[in-house]
Amino acid sequence: MNKRFFIAWAALFVAWMAGSFVVHGALLEAEYARLTNLFRPPAEAQAYFPLMLLAHVILAGAFTWIYARGVQARPWLGQGLRFGVAVALLTIVPTYMIYYVVQPMPGLVVVRQVVYDGILIVLLGCLVAWMHREQATA
């Protein structure tokens, strides 16, 4: 782990938090507000925000670590796209499918969660690949 790794980790954390705010705090906010039986009220959820920060620190670190261990001397963009799709298929798609099975979540909301978060993860894959682009072309 070097300086590049920690810079990428920090950049991924900021981008992931911002992207998650856009997806869940803006694009899906109205749908979530109607599901009062599934989500905490905003004031109550705010008390748990430090756990949200910790979760994103962990996500960004693991995402960066896995990418950095597998980067190849190939074009960074293709690697980033491939990595983002693989992570989305490993995490986003099955997680929301499982939530749909065990929670009374509207199907359209689940589809939007998968699409929006899937796009976010692919973009984050491109970001982490770009941050390691010298390593990819070495």
N, C-alpha and C positions, 0 to 999 in steps of 0.2 A: 504494500500500500504506500503510495507516494502522494506528493502534493496534488497531482492531477486527479487522483482518486477522490481526495477530500473536497477539492473544488467541484468536481462533478457531483458528488454527494450533496453538497450544499445547493448547487444549481438545480438538481433534480428535486430536492425538498421544496424549494421555492416554487418551481414550476408545477409540481404535483399539487401543492396546496392551492395555488392560484387556479389551476385547471379544475380541481375538485370543487372549488367555490363556484366557478362558472357552471359546471355540470349540475351540482347538487344544490347550490345556493341561489342559482339564477334560473337555469333552464328547467329544472325539475321542481323548483320550490312550490309552485302552485299545486302540482300533483301531490307532493308530500303533505302540504297543508290540509288537503282533503282527507288524508289517511290518519286521522287522529288516534285511531285504535292501534296503529303500528309504530308511530314515531313520538318521541318526547316533544312536549311543547318547547318552542325556542328558548324560553327563559331557563327551563330545566336542563336542556341540552347544553347550554352555555357553561354550566357548572362542570361538565365533563370535557370541555374543550382542551385542557392539557393532555388528556388521553388521545385526543384527535391529533394533536401536534406530535406526541410520542409515536403514534402509529405511522404517521407520515415520515418521521425521521427514520424509523425502522424500514419502511417500504423503500425510501430513496436509497438508503445504504445498501440494502440487499439487492436492489435492482442494479445499482452501480457495480457492486462487487461481482455479481454473476456475469454482467456484460464484460467487465474488465478481465475476468478469468478466461473468457472464451473468444475475445476479439482476435480476428485473423488479419493477415496482411492482404486485405481485399478492400474494395471501395466501402467507405463508411456508411453511405446512405442505404445501400442494399442490406448491409448488416443490421443497421438500426431498424429498418422496416421489418425485416425478418424477426429480429429479437422482439420488437413490440408486438407483432402478431402472435408469436409463440407465447409471450407472457399473457397476452389477452386470452388466448385459448386455454392457458393453464389456470388463470385466476378469474378474470372478469366473467367470461361466459359461464363456466360451471357454477361460480358462486351465486350469480343472480338466478340461474336456473334452480339451484337448490333452495334459495330464499323463496322463489315462486312456489315451490312444492310445499314448503312448511309455513308460509305466511299467506294470508289472503290479499296478496298484492295484485292489482289489475295488470293484466297481460301487456297492455300497451305501455305502461310505466316500465315494466321489466325490459321490454324491447328497447325503449329509449335509454334506459340505464346501460344496457349492453352496448348499444351503438355509441352513445356519448363517451362512456368510460373506455370503450374499445378504441375509439379515435384518440382519446387522451393518452392511452398507453402506447399506441403506435407513435404518436408525436414525441412522447418521452423516450421511446426507444431511439428515435432519430436524434434527440438531444444528447443522450448519453453516448451515442456513436460519434456524433460531431465532437463532443468533448474529448474523445479518445481517437480522433482522426489521424494524428501523427503515428500512433501505435498501429493503426489499421494499414497505413501505407508503408510502414517500415519493412 
